[in-house]
Amino acid sequence: MTATIYHNPRCSKSRQALALLEEKGINAEIRLYLNDPLTAPELKSLLDQLKIPAHDILRAKESEYKEAGLSKEATEAQIIAAIINTPKLLERPIVVTDKGARIGRPTEAILDVL
């Protein structure tokens, strides 16, 4: 199985998800999205795979969320632009496999796509 994890090594949930992948014998491609931000097409594709509203991939408790003028009423285009400008706003971890994509909160949520 191939997998990609959108990973922040400073995040405990992200580290837990990576450890779970390794425990399952899955050698995932690790995308350090803070250093290698996603493009608008990549974010749109990720939203399609997650099958969730765009707002659900945001870290709404970050100060940058308010600074970007975001709210639950923000459009997908506004959310994508905000994440491109401030990658820290992207919820983490996100795991993508051939079976789909899941946000790893809780970590066990990624089991659905393994």
N, C-alpha and C positions, 0 to 999 in steps of 0.2 A: 504494500500500500504506500502511496505517496501522500505526503501531507506538507502543508505550509503552516507555520505558526507566525502570527504577527506578534512580536515579542518585545517586551521591555525587561531587560534583566534586573532592573531595580524593583520590579513589582513582584510581590510574593505570589500572587495568583498566576502570573505569567510563568514564574519559575516552577510552580506546582504543575501547571499544564505541560510544560516541557518535560518535567520528570515523569509524568504519566505517559506521555508519548514514548519516552525512552523505556519505561517499564514494560510497555506493550510491544517493544521491539521495533518501533517505528522511527526511522531515521528521517526526521522532518527537516525541510528547508526552513531555516530561521531567517525571518525578515525583521531586521531591527528598524522598525518603521520610523523611529525618531531620527535615525541617521540617514535613512533611505525612505523619505516620505512617499506615500502613495499618490498616484496621479488621479485626476478626475475619472478617467475611464476605469481605473483599477477600483476606485471606491464605489462606482456605480455597479461594477461586476460583483464586488463583495456584498453590496446591499441585495442584489438579485439572488445571490447564493444563500444569504442569511434569511431572506424572506421576512424581514422585519422593517418597521418604519425607520426612516433615516435617523430620526431623533434617538432611537434606541442604541445607536453606536457611539453616542456622545458621553463623555464624562462630565455630566451636568454640575457636579460639585466643584469642579476646578474654577478658579477665579477667572481664567481666560474665557470660560463659557459666557459669563456676564459681560466681560469686556468686549466680546465679539457680538454682543447684542442678540444672543440666541435665546430661544424660548421653545416651548412645545409647538408653537405655531410656525416655527421656521420652516422654510421650504427645503426640499432635498438639495437644491442648488446652493442655498445659503449654507447648509450644513457641510456639504462637500467643500465649498470654498473655505469655510472656517477650518476644517481639518487639514486642508492643503497648507493654509497659512500657519496653523498651530497644530502640528501632528499630535501633541500631548492630549488633545481633545478626543482622540480615538480611543474607544473602550478597548480594554485588553484583558486577557489575550484573546485572539481570534484564531481558530484552527479551521483550515480548509482541507478537505479530502475529496476523493471522487464521490463520496456519499453525501456531500454537502458541507455546510459551514456552521459553526457555533461559536458564540462568545463563551469563554470559559469562566463564567460566574454563575453558579459555582463551578469549580474545576470539573466535576463529574459530568457537566453538560456536554463536554466534548466526546464523551463515550458514545453518544448517539451517531457520530459520524466516523467512528473508528471501526 
